[in-house]
C-alpha cells in the first residue's frame, strides 16, 4: 500500500473511533499495517509507579510478557523513562542496533524479554494532553527499523490517534467526576508528590486554599486522607 493511501485509510479509521475501544482497534490496525505485532498506550510513569500494568491504558501486549515485565520490576529500566524520549517526534530503534539505540536504555534482562517475544524493533512517541498529562504510544515487532518516510507517516497517524483518545478520555472524566476543575488540578499535582505549599506557588494560591480544595475532594470521594484520595482517583481514572 502506498504511503498516501495507507495514511488516508488509517486516518479515516482513527477519526471514526467513538470510544476507547475504537481507538484501541485503530491502534491495532496501525500496528499491523506497519508490520509490527503489539502496541501500548501508556501514562508516563512517575517515580512511585512500579508496575507496567498500572500505567498501561490500552494495549494488545501478551499477558505473559506483561506479567514477566512486572515480576522483574523493569518499568524504570524501560525506554519510556528515558530522557532520550523527551521530544515530540517519534523514535524508532532495534535493540541490536547500538547506533540507533543511543541513549535508549535496554539492559540485558529487558532485551532478553523482548527477543523472546519477538519485539526487537520499537517505535515510541511521547504525547501531551491538553490537561498537562503526558503519555507514550509504543509499537513493537520483529521487523527492520522504519525508514524516515515511514517514521514521519506513523508519527502523524499516532498524533491523530492520541488526539482522538485524549478527547474521549477527558470527556469521560468530565462525565463521571464530582470534582471541580480546580480540585482535579490540585489532586493531579498532589499525585505527583507536590505539597500544598508547592501547589500554591504553582497555581498562585495560598496553601490554605489548596488544603480547602483537597478537603473538599476527600469528602466528595469518601476518602479519609490524601493518599487514599490519590489512589481512588487513579483507580477511577479521574487523573492519570
C-alpha positions as CSV (number, residue, x, y, z in Angstrom):
1,X,0.0,0.0,0.0
2,X,1.5,3.4,-1.0
3,X,2.1,5.9,1.8
4,X,-0.7,8.4,1.0
5,X,-3.3,5.7,0.5
6,X,-2.3,4.0,3.8
7,X,-2.3,7.2,5.7
8,X,-5.7,8.2,4.4
9,X,-7.3,4.8,5.3
10,X,-5.8,4.7,8.8
11,X,-6.6,8.3,9.5
12,X,-10.2,7.7,8.5
13,X,-10.4,4.7,10.9
14,X,-8.9,6.8,13.7
15,X,-11.4,9.7,13.1
16,X,-14.3,7.2,13.2
17,X,-13.4,6.0,16.7
18,X,-16.1,6.9,19.3
19,X,-14.7,5.1,22.3
20,X,-11.5,3.9,23.9
21,X,-12.1,0.5,22.3
22,X,-12.5,2.2,19.0
23,X,-9.1,3.9,19.4
24,X,-7.6,0.6,20.6
25,X,-8.9,-1.1,17.5
26,X,-7.4,1.7,15.3
27,X,-4.0,1.4,17.0
28,X,-4.1,-2.4,16.4
29,X,-4.7,-1.8,12.7
30,X,-1.9,0.8,12.6
31,X,0.4,-1.7,14.2
32,X,-0.5,-4.4,11.7
33,X,-0.3,-2.1,8.6
34,X,3.3,-1.1,9.5
35,X,4.4,-4.7,10.1
36,X,4.5,-4.7,13.9
37,X,2.9,-7.0,16.4
38,X,1.9,-5.1,19.5
39,X,1.0,-1.6,20.7
40,X,0.7,0.1,24.1
41,X,-0.7,3.4,25.1
42,X,1.0,4.3,28.4
43,X,0.7,7.1,31.0
44,X,4.3,8.2,31.5
45,X,5.4,6.7,34.8
46,X,6.0,8.7,37.9
47,X,8.7,7.9,40.5
48,X,6.3,5.9,42.6
49,X,5.0,3.8,39.8
50,X,6.5,0.3,39.8
51,X,4.3,-1.8,37.5
52,X,3.6,-1.6,33.8
53,X,0.1,-2.9,34.4
54,X,-0.6,0.3,36.4
55,X,0.3,2.7,33.7
56,X,-0.9,1.0,30.6
57,X,-4.3,2.3,29.4
58,X,-4.7,0.4,26.1
59,X,-2.6,-2.5,24.8
60,X,-2.5,-5.8,23.0
61,X,0.8,-6.9,24.5
62,X,0.8,-10.6,25.5
63,X,-0.3,-11.1,29.1
64,X,2.8,-13.3,29.8
65,X,5.1,-10.5,28.6
66,X,3.4,-8.0,30.9
67,X,3.5,-10.5,33.9
68,X,7.2,-11.1,33.5
69,X,7.9,-7.4,32.9
70,X,6.3,-6.6,36.2
71,X,7.8,-9.6,38.0
72,X,11.2,-8.4,37.1
73,X,10.4,-4.8,38.0
74,X,11.6,-3.5,34.6
75,X,9.5,-0.3,34.4
76,X,12.1,2.2,35.4
77,X,14.7,0.3,33.3
78,X,12.4,0.7,30.3
79,X,12.8,3.2,27.4
80,X,9.6,5.0,28.4
81,X,11.5,6.5,31.3
82,X,14.5,7.6,29.1
83,X,15.4,11.3,28.7
84,X,16.0,10.3,25.0
85,X,12.2,10.3,24.6
86,X,11.9,14.0,25.7
87,X,10.9,15.0,22.2
88,X,7.7,15.5,20.3
89,X,8.9,13.3,17.4
90,X,8.6,9.6,17.1
91,X,11.7,7.5,17.6
92,X,12.5,4.1,16.2
93,X,15.2,1.6,17.1
94,X,16.2,-2.0,17.2
95,X,17.7,-3.5,20.4
96,X,20.7,-4.9,18.4
97,X,21.4,-1.6,16.7
98,X,23.6,0.3,19.1
99,X,23.9,3.4,16.9
100,X,20.1,3.8,16.5
101,X,19.5,3.0,20.1
102,X,22.0,5.5,21.5
103,X,20.5,6.9,24.7
104,X,17.7,4.3,24.9
105,X,18.1,2.1,27.9
106,X,17.9,-1.6,27.1
107,X,19.5,-3.7,29.9
108,X,20.2,-7.3,29.2
109,X,17.1,-8.6,31.1
110,X,14.8,-6.3,29.2
111,X,16.5,-7.1,25.9
112,X,16.1,-10.8,26.6
113,X,12.4,-10.4,27.3
114,X,11.9,-8.5,24.1
115,X,13.8,-11.1,22.0
116,X,11.8,-14.0,23.4
117,X,8.6,-12.2,22.5
118,X,9.9,-11.2,19.0
119,X,9.6,-7.5,19.9
120,X,13.1,-6.4,18.7
121,X,12.1,-3.2,17.0
122,X,10.2,-0.4,18.7
123,X,8.6,2.9,17.7
124,X,7.8,5.2,20.6
125,X,6.3,8.7,20.7
126,X,5.6,10.9,23.7
127,X,2.4,12.9,23.6
128,X,0.9,15.5,25.8
129,X,-2.7,16.1,26.8
130,X,-4.4,19.5,26.9
131,X,-4.7,18.9,30.7
132,X,-1.0,18.7,31.1
133,X,-0.8,14.9,31.4
134,X,1.9,13.0,29.4
135,X,1.6,9.7,27.6
136,X,3.6,7.4,25.3
137,X,2.5,5.3,22.5
138,X,4.9,2.4,21.7
139,X,4.6,-0.1,18.9
140,X,6.8,-3.2,18.9
141,X,7.5,-6.0,16.5
142,X,10.2,-8.0,14.7
143,X,10.8,-6.0,11.5
144,X,13.6,-3.8,10.3
145,X,13.7,-0.2,11.6
146,X,11.3,2.2,9.9
147,X,12.6,4.4,7.1
148,X,12.4,8.1,7.7
149,X,9.4,8.4,5.4
150,X,7.6,5.6,7.3
151,X,8.6,7.2,10.6
152,X,7.1,10.6,9.5
153,X,4.0,8.8,8.4
154,X,3.4,6.8,11.5
155,X,4.1,9.9,13.6
156,X,1.3,11.9,12.0
157,X,-1.1,8.9,12.4
158,X,-0.2,8.4,16.1
159,X,-0.6,12.1,16.8
160,X,-4.1,11.9,15.3
161,X,-4.9,8.7,17.2
162,X,-3.8,10.2,20.5
163,X,-5.8,13.4,19.9
164,X,-9.0,11.3,19.5
165,X,-8.1,9.2,22.5
166,X,-7.4,12.3,24.7
167,X,-10.7,13.9,23.7
168,X,-12.6,10.7,24.7
169,X,-10.6,10.4,27.9
170,X,-11.3,13.9,29.0
171,X,-15.0,13.7,28.1
172,X,-15.3,10.5,30.2
173,X,-13.6,12.3,33.2
174,X,-16.0,15.2,33.0
175,X,-18.9,12.9,32.8
176,X,-18.1,10.8,35.9
177,X,-16.2,13.1,38.3
178,X,-17.9,15.1,41.0
179,X,-14.8,17.2,41.4
180,X,-14.4,20.7,40.0
181,X,-11.7,21.6,37.5
182,X,-9.6,23.2,40.3
183,X,-10.0,20.3,42.6
184,X,-8.8,18.0,39.9
185,X,-5.9,20.2,39.1
186,X,-4.8,20.3,42.8
187,X,-5.3,16.5,43.0
188,X,-3.2,15.9,39.9
189,X,-0.3,18.0,41.4
190,X,-0.7,16.1,44.7
191,X,-0.4,12.7,42.8
192,X,3.0,14.0,41.5
193,X,4.3,14.4,45.0
194,X,3.8,18.2,45.4
195,X,3.0,19.7,48.8
196,X,0.2,22.2,49.5
197,X,2.8,25.0,49.7
198,X,4.4,23.9,46.3
199,X,1.0,23.6,44.6
200,X,0.0,27.0,46.0
201,X,3.1,28.5,44.4
202,X,2.4,26.8,41.0
203,X,-1.2,28.0,41.0
204,X,-0.7,31.3,42.7
205,X,-3.0,30.4,45.6
206,X,-2.4,30.2,49.3
207,X,-1.7,26.8,50.9
208,X,-4.9,27.3,52.9
209,X,-6.9,27.5,49.7
210,X,-5.1,24.4,48.4
211,X,-5.9,22.5,51.6
212,X,-9.6,23.5,51.2
213,X,-9.7,22.1,47.7
214,X,-8.1,18.9,48.9
215,X,-10.5,18.5,51.8
216,X,-13.5,19.1,49.5
217,X,-12.2,16.3,47.2
218,X,-11.6,14.0,50.1
219,X,-15.2,14.4,51.2
220,X,-16.7,14.1,47.7
221,X,-14.8,10.8,47.0
222,X,-15.5,9.5,50.5
223,X,-11.8,9.1,51.5
224,X,-10.0,9.6,54.8
225,X,-6.7,11.2,53.6
226,X,-4.7,12.4,50.6
227,X,-3.1,9.0,50.0
228,X,-6.4,7.2,49.7
229,X,-7.8,10.1,47.6
230,X,-5.0,9.8,45.1
231,X,-5.3,6.0,44.9
232,X,-9.0,6.2,44.4
233,X,-8.7,9.0,41.8
234,X,-6.2,6.9,39.8
235,X,-8.4,3.8,40.1
236,X,-11.4,5.8,38.8
237,X,-9.2,7.3,36.1
238,X,-10.1,10.8,37.2
239,X,-6.4,11.5,37.0
240,X,-3.6,9.7,35.1
